[in-house]
């Protein structure tokens, strides 16, 4: 059965003009930057391994920790229960190199797009599935120090409420 959309978006034809202007500006900037290509290649070859070495993503029982940065080190710890989506992106150039980008979106994040993106994780699909499986395995459990069943805890709470009710009813005015 086909679902009927509640509302359909229309796209402004001015988008075509916008694309044209953006590409023209990009082309002009590119022409001015062509002499800097050799310098850019040398810089990338010199620092790319250090940048790669500074990147990490580690999955723990209840959180995902991602790190990056050489001069400005950034470490983010994302609780798994806050992760709403782990997007997997592969554009045409990434496809040529066999690379994927993982985008981690969380509940309560401000702004559009992912809170954290990581490009080039080896076995990205498997890493994504591990994160989602670990997230799904999280359950609310009673404290580890007690051997009580959840029903025992509920009975205790009910008894406490009855005691409070009894005390309030017998309270001298």
NORGI-V813242 format. One record per residue. N is the residue number from 0. RES is the residue in one letter. SS is DSSP state (a for helix, b for strand, c for the rest). PSI is psi in whole degrees, -180 to 180 (* if undefined). OMEGA is omega in whole degrees, -180 to 180 (999 if undefined). Layout:
BEGIN
n: [N:N]
res: [RES:RES]
ss: [SS:SS]
psi: [PSI:PSI]
omega: [OMEGA:OMEGA]
END
This chain:
BEGIN
n: [0:1:2:3:4:5:6:7:8:9:10:11:12:13:14:15:16:17:18:19:20:21:22:23:24:25:26:27:28:29:30:31:32:33:34:35:36:37:38:39:40:41:42:43:44:45:46:47:48:49:50:51:52:53:54:55:56:57:58:59:60:61:62:63:64:65:66:67:68:69:70:71:72:73:74:75:76:77:78:79:80:81:82:83:84:85:86:87:88:89:90:91:92:93:94:95:96:97:98:99:100:101:102:103:104:105:106:107:108:109:110:111:112:113:114:115:116:117:118:119:120:121:122:123:124:125:126:127:128:129:130:131:132:133:134:135:136:137:138:139:140:141:142:143:144:145:146:147:148:149:150:151:152:153:154:155:156:157:158:159:160:161:162:163:164:165:166:167:168:169:170:171:172]
res: [X:X:X:X:X:X:X:X:X:X:X:X:X:X:X:X:X:X:X:X:X:X:X:X:X:X:X:X:X:X:X:X:X:X:X:X:X:X:X:X:X:X:X:X:X:X:X:X:X:X:X:X:X:X:X:X:X:X:X:X:X:X:X:X:X:X:X:X:X:X:X:X:X:X:X:X:X:X:X:X:X:X:X:X:X:X:X:X:X:X:X:X:X:X:X:X:X:X:X:X:X:X:X:X:X:X:X:X:X:X:X:X:X:X:X:X:X:X:X:X:X:X:X:X:X:X:X:X:X:X:X:X:X:X:X:X:X:X:X:X:X:X:X:X:X:X:X:X:X:X:X:X:X:X:X:X:X:X:X:X:X:X:X:X:X:X:X:X:X:X:X:X:X]
ss: [c:c:c:c:c:c:c:c:c:c:c:c:c:a:a:a:a:a:a:a:a:a:a:a:a:a:a:a:a:a:a:a:a:a:a:a:a:a:a:a:a:a:a:a:a:a:a:a:a:a:a:a:a:a:c:b:b:b:b:c:c:c:b:b:b:b:b:b:c:c:c:c:c:b:b:b:b:b:b:a:a:a:b:b:b:b:b:b:b:c:c:a:a:a:a:a:a:c:c:c:b:b:b:b:b:b:c:c:c:c:c:c:c:c:c:b:b:b:b:c:c:c:c:a:a:a:a:a:a:a:a:a:a:a:a:a:a:c:c:c:c:c:c:c:c:c:c:c:c:a:a:a:a:a:a:a:a:a:a:a:a:a:a:a:a:a:a:a:a:c:c:c:c]
psi: [130:134:136:127:146:-34:141:139:145:149:132:128:-15:-13:-37:-42:-40:-48:-42:-46:-43:-46:-37:-45:-43:-41:-43:-46:-40:-41:-40:-25:-7:-42:-20:-1:-47:-40:-43:-43:-44:-46:-44:-43:-34:-38:-11:-38:-38:-39:-45:-41:-29:-10:140:157:120:130:124:180:-44:3:163:127:122:141:151:167:141:-61:-48:100:134:129:127:133:117:114:134:-33:-16:-16:123:-28:145:99:148:118:140:105:178:-40:-41:-39:-38:-33:-2:31:153:156:129:129:120:114:142:159:135:2:147:146:164:159:-179:149:-43:139:139:122:134:17:129:137:52:-39:-44:-39:-43:-47:-36:-42:-48:-38:-43:-40:-44:-27:-14:128:156:122:160:159:143:-20:-10:147:14:149:156:-33:-35:-41:-43:-38:-41:-43:-43:-42:-42:-43:-40:-41:-43:-43:-43:-43:-40:-37:-34:7:130:138:*]
omega: [180:177:-180:179:177:-180:177:-180:172:-178:-177:179:178:177:179:178:177:179:180:-179:180:-180:177:178:179:179:180:179:180:179:180:-176:-179:179:-178:-178:179:179:179:180:-180:-179:-179:179:-178:-172:-174:180:178:178:180:179:-178:-179:174:174:-176:179:176:-178:-172:-178:174:-180:178:-179:174:172:175:178:179:-177:180:175:178:177:-176:176:-177:-179:178:-179:179:-179:172:-177:180:-176:175:176:-177:179:177:179:179:-179:-179:-178:174:171:175:179:-178:179:-176:175:176:179:180:178:180:177:-176:174:-179:174:178:-179:170:177:178:-176:-176:-179:180:179:177:-180:178:179:-178:178:179:178:-180:-178:180:177:176:-178:176:178:-175:-175:-178:180:-178:173:178:180:177:179:179:178:178:179:179:178:178:178:178:178:179:179:179:179:180:179:-178:-178:178:-178:999]
END
